[in-house]
Amino acid sequence: QVQLVESGGGSVQSGGSLRLSCIASGPRLDYYGIGWFRQAPGKEREGVACISVRDGSTYYVDSVKGRFTISSDNAKNTIYLQMNRLESEDTAVYYCATDPSSVCATARGSWGQGTQVTVSS
């Protein structure tokens, strides 16, 4: 089982930036995709940005394209989400999660505990 620990959430004003980090640990890091999912109150959970640890392919939900960037440091088993030009609609709990075969289509592996991102207008 993979353990995921997120950090970097917080409160910021609209137009500001935050950087989330997720460190993976465990005896077998055998997932294909890893990335960020978010859930806002009253809304369905959605995949925001994910990356394949095998070939580096990425996925972004349309609403964050051009503003968010996902990256990975495989030597540190860490992924990052740089979030720029944040909007109030980005307010949510952000979770790091893995999947054995997809990039953001599903998250059938491990989940982190979540980190709150709050954007005030």
N, C-alpha and C positions, 0 to 999 in steps of 0.2 A: 504494500500500500504506500502510495506517495503522499507525503505531507506537504502542504502548501501554506506558506505564511506571507500574508500581504502587509504592506506598510505604505505610508505616504499620503493617505487621505487627509481631508481637512476641510476648512471653510475658506472660500475665496470669493472675491467680487467678480461679477461678470466681466469677461475679457481677460481675466487672469489665467495663471498656469499652475498645474500641479503635476507631479511625477509619482506614479505608483510603481512599487516593486513587488515581486513575488519570488520567493526562494523555495525551490523544490528540494526535498530530501527524502531518503528512504533507500532500502536495499536494492530496489530495481526501478530505475526511472525509464520505464519502457513505453511511455506514451508517444503518440504521433503529433498531436496538436496540443498547444497550451495557449491560454489567452484569458481575456477579460470579458466577463458577463456582468450585466448590471440589472438591478431591479429597483424601480421607483415605486412609491406608494400608489396603489391602485392600477399599476401597469404590469404587463407581462414581462417576464425576464427576457432579455435579449443579449445576443452575442455582440460585443462591441468591436473587439479587435483580437485576432488570434494569429498564431504563427506556427508553422511546422518546424519541429526540431530536426527533421530529416532533410528537407530541401529548402527551408527558409521562406516558403511561400506564405503569403499573408492574406488576411481577410479583414475588411473594415465595413461596418454598417454604414450606409449612405450618410447618415446624419453627422458622422464624425470625420468623414474623408476630408483631408486637407487641414485638419485641426489636431488630430491625434496621430501618434506614431508609436508602433509597437516594435520592440527590439529585444534581442536575447543575447546573453553571455553564457554560452554553453559550458564554458570552463567553470563558471560559478553557479550553474544550474539556476540562473536567475533571468526573469524577464522584466521588462520595464514598459510602462505606458506613459509617454509624454503627452500631456493634455494641454493644448494651448487654446486661446480664445474661447475659454469656457463660457457656457451659456447656462441659464437657469434650468433649461431642459436636461442638462447633464447631471443634475442632482439625483443621486441614487446611492444605493449600496453597491459597491463594485467587488466582484468575486473573481478570484483566480481559479481556473479549472482546467482539467485535462480531458483529452479524448483519445482513445486508442487508434482512431482511423480518420478523423476529420479535423478540419480547421473551422471551428465555430458553428458547424452545422448542428452538432450535439456536444454535450459535455458529460459523457458516461463514465468518466474516471473519478478523480479526486477533486474535492472542492476545498478552498480556503475558508476562513472564518468571515471574510468580508471586511471592507473598509469603507467608511462613509465619506462621500464627497458631497459637499453642499456649496452651491453657487448662488450668491445673492445678487439681485439686480439693483 
